[in-house]
Amino acid sequence: MSYLPLKFESSNIFPKETIAIRPDVHIMISSGIFSNNTKRESGTTAPVFELSYTRKNFIYGEVDRVPVELRPGYSSLGFLGETCAHSEYNSGEEVQLYSIWVSPYTFDGFCEAVCGKSNIGFRSFQKDTYSCCGFKSDAREESIINKLDMCFIKEANQINRLLLESYILELLSINIEKLICNDNSKEYVSRLSRADMDSLTYAREILLNRLESPPSLLELSRIIHMNDCKLKRSFKQYFGKTVYEFIREQRLEKAFSLLEQGKHNVSESAFAVGYTNVSHFSEAFQKKFGILPRVLIR
C-alpha cells in the first residue's frame, strides 16, 4: 500500500506530477508560473519525512506557524507530524520544486543502511509537529539534481524509473549522511524565528556589500542587533558556513567573475575583493577552483 499522508488542493503547479519510487517513497514535482497572487494551504495526516529542493527562487511559508524558507542551492529536511502548512506566491512568480516524501519506518531503515546506527531515526529529529534543518548542496549533489532536471523534461511514460530511483536514493543517502554520520544528530539545529532569519539575511547583505573591507563579527552583531555568540552559531546554522568562510567564498567567487570578464588582472582582482597578498589570493583561488587565477586571463 502506498504511504503518502498528504492533504492539499491540486493545481496545475502543485504538484504537476507525483511519482511513486517505492510504496513509501514518493517524489512530487511542482513547477510553473503563477498567473495570479496565490495562497496555498496543505497539510499532513500522519508523520512523514520530506527532503526538498527549490530550483527557481526562494520559497517562503509556514509549517505549524514555524517560518520556513527554501533556498536554491540548499536541501531542506523536514520531520513532520500531523500538521498544516501555508504559503503565498505572487503573480508572475516561477516555481520549480522537488519534494521527496518518505515514511518514518523507511527513513529509519535508510539511517541504519547509511551509517549503521539503529538507535537514530525519524523520532530522533522530530520535535513537536514540525522540525527542520538544511544543508548546502555540494557539487556531487548538484550534479544529481541536474540529472533530475533532465529526467523531468521527458514525458512521464518515458522516464527511466530505475535510474530515477537511483538518483532519489543517492540524494537521501547524501543528506542522511550529513545529518547523522557527521555528528549533526548531536547538534540538531534549533529553529530560527522569522526575526532571526531577517537579521541573518541583512547580515549577509552587509557582508556582500563590504567584501573588500567587511565588518568585524562584533561590529556586524551590533548592526543587526544580535548577540555576537548567537550570530556566530545562527549564521552557520542558516547559511551552512561560518561568517569567515562565507566572506572567503564570496571574495573568491567575485574575483573569478572579475577575471572571467577580462577587465582586471590578477592583482587588481585580488585587491578589489579585499586580499592584500596576491600570493595568498592565488593559493586560495587554486584551492577552490582547481586553477591558478592567471589561467583565466590568458
Buried (B, 14 or more C-beta within 10 A) or exposed (E): EEBBBBEBEEEEBBBBEBBBBBEBBBBBBBBBEBEEEBEBEBBBEEBBBBBBBBBBBEBBBBBBEBBBBBBEEBBBBBBBBBBBBBBEBEEEBEBBBBBBBBBBEBBBBBBBEBBEBEEBBBEBBBBEBBBBBBBBBEEEBEEBBEBBEEBBEEEEEEBEEEEBBBBBBBBBBBBBBBBBBEEBBEEEBEBBEEEBBEBBBBBBEBBEEEBEEBBEBEEBBBEBEBEBEEBBBBBBBBBBBBBEEBBBEBBBBBBBEBBEEEEBBBEBBBBBBBBEEBEEBBEBBEEBBEEEBEEBBE
